[in-house]
Amino acid sequence: MWSEIEFVVEGDAVASWTDALLEAGAASVRAEDADAHSADETPMFGEPGEPAPAGGWPRTRLSALVEARTDAQALLARAGALCGLPPPARFERQLLPEHDWVQATQAQFAPIPIGTRLWITPSWHLPEGDAQRDAARVIDGRCAIVLDPGLAFGTGSHPTTQLCLEWLDLHLRGGERVVDYGCGSGILAIAAARLGAGAVHAIDIDPQALESTRRNAAVNGVTLDIRATTDPLPERADVVVANILANPLRVLAPLLSGLLAPGGRLVLAGLLDRQAAQIAACYPQVALEPWRSLDGWTCLAGTLRS
C-alpha cells in the first residue's frame, strides 16, 4: 500500500525539498501549482520562440509518494534537516487504494466519434483479436482510426485535433492531395487517407513524431509520404492542414501558403480564440476565416486567393 504526503512550499525551495524528500525515502515527488484553477494560477510555458512567462510558481504543492507504513512526521523532519529548512507546519496525508494502473490509464482514453465518418479509438477498445485489422475496419458505419496514446501529440481528444478532424470529415470528398504539416502522431494524415485522399504527405521536425506516424500508419493500413522538415517539400496540395501553435504558424506563413495549389484550402489550428485574427493576418494570400471554435480554441480555414 502507498500513501501521499502533501504540503505547500514557497518560492524557490521546490528543488531543495524535492531532492531532500527523495533522499529521505520518498519513491517519487510531484510538483503542482498550489494556486492552480484560481485567479492566482501562474502559467509556466510559452510558445516556441517566446520566453516562458514565469520562472516558477510562487507557491508549489509537493506530493511525496511513500509506503503506507512510513512515519510522515519523521520523513519530513529528516528531509528538512537534509535541505536545511524547517519541516512544514501543516501537511496532509492520504492513503492510496490498490489500483490497476494500466486499466486506470486506459480508461482515460475512450473511443471518440468525429463528424459523420470518423471514429478514433485506442486498440484496447477493439474486439479481442481485432487490433491488427487493416483499412477495411469500420465501426458503426464510420472509418475507424486506431491510435494509442504515445509521445507524439494527437490522440483525437484535444479540441484543436477534433476541429481539424471535423473539417476533414466534412470537406474531403476523395482524390485530394493533402499535406499534414506538423503531423505529430499522424492522426490527421491517417484520417485524410481513410477519407479517400489521393496522396497524403505527413511532415514534422521531430524524428520521434515521424516514427510514431510510420507506426500508426502501418497499424491503420494506410500509405503516407512521411518527410522531415529538412527534406524537399512535396508538390503543391489541394489541402494543407497545420495543427501546431500560434508562433510557429506565424513563422511558417510563407511556407504553408506556398504549399497550396491554385484553389487550395488551408486549415490552421492550435490557436486560442484571441490569437485567430492575428494569425489570419499573417496569410494575406489566403482568405482565412474562423471556421469553428471549441473550448477556447479556434480553427481557421480558407482558400488560396486567385
Buried (B, 14 or more C-beta within 10 A) or exposed (E): EBBBBBBBBEEEBBEBBBBBBBEBBBEEBEBEBBBEEEEEEBEEEEBEEEEEEEEBBEBBBBBBBBEEEBEBEEBBBBBBEBBEBEBBEEBEBEEEEEEEEEEEEBEEBEBBBBBEBBBBBBEBBBEEEEBEBEBEBEBEEBBBBBBBBBEBBBBBEBBBBBBBBBBBBBBBEEEBBBBBBBBBBBBBBBBBBBBEBEBBBBBBBBEEBBBBBBBBBEBBBBEBBBBEBEEEBBEBBBBBBBBBBBBBBBBBBEEBBEBBBEEBBBBBBBBBEEBBEEBBEBBEBBBBEBBBBBEEBBBBBBBBEE
